[in-house]
Structure formats: structure tokens, C-alpha cells
Amino acid sequence: MPFAWAEYEAPASTLAGIKGRAILSINDHPDIRLCFDGFDGFDAESLELGDSLSNHSGASAQRKELLVFSWGWWRTRMVCF
């Protein structure tokens, strides 16, 4: 079921207002990237994941996930797994 665009803007706005550091994981899609590109200070990293839960055959289905960081994570020597 698709969400209204405001449902994607809300977490982006919340992330922009956080005083500390936060990471948001969301489906990677060009429109989602546009939503988060409107805010200064966000960094993002795209990951390819195997997802066997969404595939009834039991085989792993590839999907992309976007990690959005509320700070310049690449400048802080943080290691992501």
C-alpha cells in the first residue's frame, strides 16, 4: 500500500530537527532520495540486501535500502556493517 508523500516528508523533517545523531533506514527509491536531498547536512548510503521474507518461494530477493544519516558520517570514521 503506497503512502502519501507527507508520510515520507515527516521523517525527513524530524531527522532534520534532531540535535544528536540519527540513522534512518528506508526503501531506496529515486523519489525518496529527492525527499531527503531537500535537507542540508544529510548523508546517505545505499545498500543491497537479500530479503527472503518478501519472497514466498524462500529464495532471497534483492532489494535496496537507503541509510540516511543526520550528520556527515563519512567525516567521523564511523564503521557501518
TIPALUM-760721 format. One record per atom (N, C-alpha, C): x, y, z; atom name. Coordinates in pm, whole numbers, padded with zeros to 5 digits, m for minus. Each point is the difference from the previous one (the first is absolute). Example, Ala and Ser with C-alpha at 12.3 -4.5 7.8 and 13.67 -1.06 7.14 Angstrom:
% residues 2
+--------+--------+--------+------+
!      u !      v !      w ! atom !
+--------+--------+--------+------+
!  01319 ! m00569 !  00780 !    N !
! m00089 !  00119 !  00000 !   CA !
!  00090 !  00120 !  00000 !    C !
! m00035 !  00105 ! m00072 !    N !
!  00082 !  00119 !  00006 !   CA !
! m00077 !  00109 !  00073 !    C !
+--------+--------+--------+------+
This chain:
% residues 81
+--------+--------+--------+------+
!      u !      v !      w ! atom !
+--------+--------+--------+------+
!  00084 ! m00117 !  00000 !    N !
! m00084 !  00117 !  00000 !   CA !
!  00089 !  00124 !  00000 !    C !
! m00013 !  00085 ! m00099 !    N !
!  00083 !  00120 ! m00005 !   CA !
! m00041 !  00101 !  00106 !    C !
!  00097 !  00075 !  00046 !    N !
! m00023 !  00103 !  00099 !   CA !
! m00014 !  00136 ! m00069 !    C !
! m00069 !  00091 !  00065 !    N !
! m00008 !  00138 ! m00050 !   CA !
!  00139 !  00062 !  00013 !    C !
!  00031 !  00096 ! m00090 !    N !
!  00132 !  00061 ! m00001 !   CA !
!  00036 !  00061 !  00136 !    C !
! m00099 !  00055 !  00069 !    N !
!  00024 !  00061 !  00132 !   CA !
!  00054 ! m00103 !  00100 !    C !
! m00033 ! m00127 ! m00020 !    N !
!  00051 ! m00106 !  00088 !   CA !
!  00150 ! m00021 ! m00017 !    C !
!  00054 !  00041 ! m00113 !    N !
!  00145 ! m00007 ! m00021 !   CA !
!  00067 !  00130 !  00043 !    C !
! m00068 !  00111 ! m00016 !    N !
!  00056 !  00129 !  00041 !   CA !
!  00010 !  00011 !  00152 !    C !
! m00091 ! m00061 !  00071 !    N !
! m00001 !  00009 !  00147 !   CA !
!  00130 ! m00053 !  00063 !    C !
!  00046 ! m00121 ! m00036 !    N !
!  00126 ! m00046 !  00061 !   CA !
!  00120 !  00084 ! m00044 !    C !
! m00004 !  00051 ! m00122 !    N !
!  00111 !  00086 ! m00046 !   CA !
!  00004 !  00127 !  00083 !    C !
! m00114 !  00058 !  00026 !    N !
! m00008 !  00121 !  00081 !   CA !
!  00042 ! m00028 !  00144 !    C !
! m00044 ! m00112 !  00054 !    N !
!  00039 ! m00038 !  00137 !   CA !
!  00150 ! m00020 !  00009 !    C !
!  00056 ! m00069 ! m00098 !    N !
!  00144 ! m00025 ! m00002 !   CA !
!  00078 !  00131 ! m00006 !    C !
! m00051 !  00096 ! m00076 !    N !
!  00067 !  00130 ! m00012 !   CA !
! m00001 !  00076 !  00133 !    C !
! m00100 ! m00024 !  00084 !    N !
! m00011 !  00072 !  00125 !   CA !
!  00069 ! m00063 !  00119 !    C !
!  00054 ! m00119 ! m00017 !    N !
!  00066 ! m00070 !  00110 !   CA !
!  00133 !  00067 !  00032 !    C !
!  00024 !  00024 !  00128 !    N !
!  00124 !  00065 !  00042 !   CA !
!  00117 ! m00098 !  00006 !    C !
! m00028 ! m00126 !  00024 !    N !
!  00104 ! m00102 !  00004 !   CA !
!  00018 ! m00065 ! m00135 !    C !
!  00045 ! m00122 !  00002 !    N !
!  00021 ! m00077 ! m00123 !   CA !
! m00107 ! m00107 ! m00011 !    C !
! m00046 ! m00021 ! m00123 !    N !
! m00101 ! m00103 ! m00024 !   CA !
!  00023 ! m00061 ! m00137 !    C !
! m00041 ! m00125 ! m00013 !    N !
!  00005 ! m00071 ! m00127 !   CA !
! m00140 ! m00050 ! m00031 !    C !
! m00045 !  00026 ! m00122 !    N !
! m00130 ! m00047 ! m00046 !   CA !
!  00022 ! m00100 ! m00112 !    C !
! m00067 ! m00112 !  00007 !    N !
!  00004 ! m00102 ! m00105 !   CA !
! m00135 !  00000 ! m00071 !    C !
!  00003 !  00014 ! m00134 !    N !
! m00123 !  00010 ! m00079 !   CA !
!  00026 ! m00061 ! m00137 !    C !
! m00105 ! m00045 ! m00068 !    N !
!  00016 ! m00056 ! m00134 !   CA !
!  00068 !  00102 ! m00091 !    C !
!  00098 ! m00046 ! m00077 !    N !
!  00072 !  00088 ! m00091 !   CA !
! m00080 !  00016 ! m00130 !    C !
! m00039 !  00122 ! m00029 !    N !
! m00075 !  00033 ! m00121 !   CA !
!  00037 !  00142 ! m00039 !    C !
!  00008 !  00032 ! m00130 !    N !
!  00038 !  00135 ! m00041 !   CA !
! m00085 !  00110 !  00065 !    C !
! m00130 ! m00023 !  00015 !    N !
! m00086 !  00101 !  00063 !   CA !
!  00034 !  00019 !  00148 !    C !
!  00035 ! m00109 !  00067 !    N !
!  00040 !  00009 !  00141 !   CA !
!  00128 !  00082 !  00011 !    C !
!  00093 ! m00024 ! m00092 !    N !
!  00124 !  00077 !  00001 !   CA !
! m00028 !  00150 ! m00019 !    C !
! m00094 !  00033 ! m00087 !    N !
! m00037 !  00140 ! m00020 !   CA !
! m00055 !  00062 !  00127 !    C !
! m00078 ! m00076 !  00072 !    N !
! m00058 !  00048 !  00126 !   CA !
!  00109 !  00038 !  00098 !    C !
!  00101 ! m00084 !  00015 !    N !
!  00106 !  00025 !  00097 !   CA !
!  00107 !  00095 ! m00053 !    C !
!  00012 !  00015 ! m00131 !    N !
!  00096 !  00094 ! m00058 !   CA !
! m00036 !  00145 !  00032 !    C !
! m00125 !  00025 !  00035 !    N !
! m00044 !  00135 !  00030 !   CA !
!  00050 !  00054 !  00133 !    C !
!  00070 ! m00083 !  00077 !    N !
!  00049 !  00041 !  00132 !   CA !
!  00152 !  00001 !  00000 !    C !
!  00056 !  00109 !  00051 !    N !
!  00146 !  00010 !  00010 !   CA !
!  00050 ! m00086 !  00115 !    C !
!  00119 ! m00055 ! m00018 !    N !
!  00065 ! m00074 !  00108 !   CA !
! m00025 ! m00148 !  00001 !    C !
! m00089 ! m00050 ! m00085 !    N !
! m00025 ! m00144 ! m00004 !   CA !
!  00102 ! m00066 ! m00091 !    C !
!  00046 ! m00116 !  00041 !    N !
!  00078 ! m00089 ! m00086 !   CA !
! m00081 ! m00127 ! m00016 !    C !
!  00019 ! m00068 ! m00111 !    N !
! m00076 ! m00123 ! m00025 !   CA !
!  00091 ! m00105 ! m00061 !    C !
! m00032 ! m00124 !  00030 !    N !
!  00074 ! m00115 ! m00052 !   CA !
! m00102 ! m00104 ! m00045 !    C !
!  00014 ! m00050 ! m00122 !    N !
! m00091 ! m00101 ! m00052 !   CA !
!  00061 ! m00139 !  00022 !    C !
! m00084 ! m00092 !  00045 !    N !
!  00042 ! m00139 !  00024 !   CA !
! m00089 ! m00095 ! m00078 !    C !
!  00057 ! m00109 ! m00050 !    N !
! m00080 ! m00106 ! m00059 !   CA !
! m00013 ! m00111 !  00102 !    C !
! m00123 ! m00040 !  00025 !    N !
! m00028 ! m00102 !  00100 !   CA !
! m00074 ! m00117 ! m00060 !    C !
!  00023 ! m00118 !  00054 !    N !
! m00079 ! m00117 ! m00034 !   CA !
! m00118 ! m00008 !  00096 !    C !
! m00119 ! m00017 ! m00052 !    N !
! m00120 !  00001 !  00083 !   CA !
! m00083 ! m00124 ! m00031 !    C !
!  00013 ! m00103 !  00082 !    N !
! m00074 ! m00124 ! m00024 !   CA !
! m00143 !  00008 !  00052 !    C !
! m00031 !  00099 !  00085 !    N !
! m00135 !  00012 !  00055 !   CA !
! m00102 !  00045 ! m00104 !    C !
!  00045 !  00080 ! m00098 !    N !
! m00094 !  00051 ! m00099 !   CA !
! m00016 ! m00094 ! m00119 !    C !
!  00072 ! m00110 !  00001 !    N !
! m00005 ! m00093 ! m00112 !   CA !
! m00056 ! m00133 !  00051 !    C !
! m00117 ! m00039 ! m00045 !    N !
! m00068 ! m00120 !  00049 !   CA !
!  00071 ! m00130 ! m00040 !    C !
!  00087 !  00007 ! m00099 !    N !
!  00070 ! m00122 ! m00042 !   CA !
!  00114 ! m00036 !  00094 !    C !
!  00035 !  00090 !  00091 !    N !
!  00110 ! m00026 !  00091 !   CA !
!  00134 !  00047 ! m00052 !    C !
!  00007 !  00036 ! m00130 !    N !
!  00124 !  00052 ! m00056 !   CA !
!  00017 !  00145 !  00043 !    C !
!  00123 !  00041 !  00010 !    N !
!  00028 !  00137 !  00041 !   CA !
! m00027 !  00097 ! m00115 !    C !
! m00083 !  00100 !  00024 !    N !
! m00028 !  00104 ! m00099 !   CA !
!  00086 !  00120 !  00032 !    C !
!  00067 !  00054 ! m00100 !    N !
!  00084 !  00117 !  00022 !   CA !
! m00085 !  00126 !  00004 !    C !
!  00031 !  00088 !  00093 !    N !
! m00065 !  00130 !  00008 !   CA !
!  00102 !  00101 !  00049 !    C !
! m00029 !  00127 ! m00024 !    N !
!  00090 !  00106 !  00043 !   CA !
! m00059 !  00074 !  00118 !    C !
!  00087 !  00031 !  00094 !    N !
! m00037 !  00074 !  00119 !   CA !
!  00088 !  00125 !  00005 !    C !
! m00058 !  00111 !  00040 !    N !
!  00073 !  00126 !  00010 !   CA !
!  00019 !  00032 !  00148 !    C !
!  00125 !  00016 !  00041 !    N !
!  00030 !  00045 !  00136 !   CA !
!  00025 !  00149 ! m00008 !    C !
! m00079 !  00077 !  00075 !    N !
!  00013 !  00145 !  00000 !   CA !
!  00056 !  00041 !  00136 !    C !
!  00111 !  00070 ! m00002 !    N !
!  00069 !  00043 !  00122 !   CA !
! m00027 !  00148 !  00021 !    C !
! m00027 !  00040 !  00123 !    N !
! m00029 !  00140 !  00029 !   CA !
!  00127 !  00084 !  00014 !    C !
!  00114 ! m00059 ! m00022 !    N !
!  00128 !  00070 !  00010 !   CA !
!  00092 ! m00053 ! m00110 !    C !
!  00113 !  00065 ! m00018 !    N !
!  00098 ! m00044 ! m00100 !   CA !
!  00077 ! m00121 !  00049 !    C !
! m00062 ! m00118 ! m00007 !    N !
!  00060 ! m00121 !  00058 !   CA !
!  00134 ! m00034 ! m00061 !    C !
!  00020 !  00032 ! m00126 !    N !
!  00126 ! m00034 ! m00066 !   CA !
!  00116 !  00083 !  00055 !    C !
! m00030 !  00108 !  00072 !    N !
!  00104 !  00083 !  00060 !   CA !
!  00037 ! m00046 !  00140 !    C !
! m00072 ! m00096 !  00057 !    N !
!  00021 ! m00037 !  00140 !   CA !
!  00066 ! m00135 !  00022 !    C !
!  00039 ! m00067 ! m00106 !    N !
!  00066 ! m00131 !  00009 !   CA !
! m00089 ! m00106 !  00064 !    C !
! m00128 !  00013 ! m00019 !    N !
! m00093 ! m00100 !  00052 !   CA !
! m00001 ! m00121 ! m00094 !    C !
! m00006 ! m00117 !  00055 !    N !
! m00003 ! m00121 ! m00081 !   CA !
! m00143 ! m00053 ! m00001 !    C !
! m00054 ! m00022 ! m00120 !    N !
! m00135 ! m00059 ! m00014 !   CA !
!  00014 ! m00142 ! m00049 !    C !
! m00078 ! m00088 !  00052 !    N !
!  00004 ! m00140 ! m00040 !   CA !
! m00119 ! m00032 ! m00085 !    C !
+--------+--------+--------+------+
